[in-house]
Amino acid sequence: MVSLYKKVFGLLESRTRLLLLISAFLSLFVSLAEALGVGMVMPFVLALTDPNAIQKYEALGKVAEMFNVETQESFISVLGLAVVILFVTKNLMVLALLRWQVFFVGRSEADLAIRLLKKYHNMSLLDVMQRNSSELIRNINDEVSAFFNGFVLATLQMFTELVVILGIAVIVFTADPYAAIGMALFFLVMAGGYYYF
């Protein structure tokens, strides 16, 4: 698996590799924002359902003190506003990241196709005559696109989703370790059942 990624990085120019790392960093940042958004839902639901949530839960009490809120209704308003602002901001960040990734993949795809075309132009006439021209055209038009869309972009999306899952797992484990372990075991059994059956 590692050798595959080394080969992929060998195909990319240094500028494209740098942009790929920047994209991975931005994906990490957006993933953490997504995990934070999921983590904020539970305190908001607790505040809505339990009239004594500020007194019962120390973390909610600290948040209420931080915003200098004294009543349950104003705390719910402040927390609800914070959740809405976080979700809108997070979704705008996701939109910007997806737009940037599509632009990055399109630009990198075009750069690699141009490099491949230049390689074909620099081939000797004998080499060109021995190869099928439709294969050369397919390599430029289809294979480069399949490489970037099927591998590079898919790897970036997998990385983003993996960080979201890990962030949510940390939040759930912090809130209730026994429930987190139980959920992890349940999902492992389900994944194992799906894999083997």
Order of alpha helices (4+ residues) and beta strands (2+ residues): alpha-alpha-alpha-alpha-alpha-alpha-alpha-alpha-alpha-alpha
